[in-house]
Amino acid sequence: MSLDLSRNQIVSCSEFNGHPTLKVLTLRKNKLADLKGLTDMPKLEELYAAENPITTIADLSALPALKKLHLRKTEVKILQGNVPDLPKLQYLSFREGKFDDIKQMAALKTLPELKTLNFLANEMAENTEYNFKEELIMLMPKLKRVNKENIEDEEVTDALNKLKERIEEQERLRLEEEEKRKEEEDRLRLEEEERIKNGGAENENEEKE
């Protein structure tokens, strides 16, 4: 069963109390700021809510069969702490969105079945300071497709090798910093001991005089 409510000037779904058999729900080009009310739909497999001023997806709940979530041209830019429990989600699109911080992608690791991501035309996906596709593979090695590009086995291998090198370098730097800190602590301790020692010697000399 499918339901298409596109282009209806809908501002809220909060009074929508779910549906037992609905499989596809389309809410494109409305005025939704959130997804409250989209819950308790055990059969829902596809949700299309593109071109709405949505700022969060945290309100989605009790959607155990949802496989595809399409949120093109929405206002969502924060995912940390806002990713709902969607155990079967395989496809997620935020194309032409507002994401500018790749660190937000770490929140998607909680989606165990996620295979396809589309963040085309987001600022972070076009940042030349890093390889967006490679960074996502490092976070989620089970991904099969990013921004309409398939992920090859060798890309996964290369990304994981780079991740290993990155972790090793971070550990090396951490140990270096820790060693410097210990050396500084030792230096300060010796200076303090020397100061106390010299102070004691001066007191002894004053008593003899």
Summary of the structure (lengths in Angstrom):
residues: 209
radius of gyration: 27.3
end to end distance: 103.5
largest distance: 103.5
contacts: 590
relative contact order: 0.08
helix: 37%
strand: 11%
